[in-house]
Amino acid sequence: MANPWSVFDNLLPKQPLGIGTAFTVYADDTVGLTVANGTVRVARGGVDVSTGAQYFYRNGRIEGQAPTNPVIEVTIY
């Protein structure tokens, strides 16, 4: 019988899904994204990306446009 925690853990994605605001689209179709804490990420997949819009990214790739809701960051200690 499989360990229930291992089964559950295998259902979860290994890379987190982030959200960022596009501030530039480079010539090689990569995009500069600013995330909520102010850091900058670069992601691939900038063919239909417009600056100022928010996008989901995971593992260095843009996965789609994010809603324009306000972002709230919560730190749990």
Stockholm file with secondary structure:
# STOCKHOLM 1.0

chainA/1-77         MANPWSVFDNLLPKQPLGIGTAFTVYADDTVGLTVANGTVRVARGGVDVSTGAQYFYRNGRIEGQAPTNPVIEVTIY
#=GR chainA/1-77 SS CCCHHHHHHHHSCSSCCEEEEEEEECTTSEEEEEETTSCEEEEECCTTCCTTCEEEEETTEEEEECCCCCCCCCCCC
#=GC SS_cons        CCCHHHHHHHHSCSSCCEEEEEEEECTTSEEEEEETTSCEEEEECCTTCCTTCEEEEETTEEEEECCCCCCCCCCCC
//
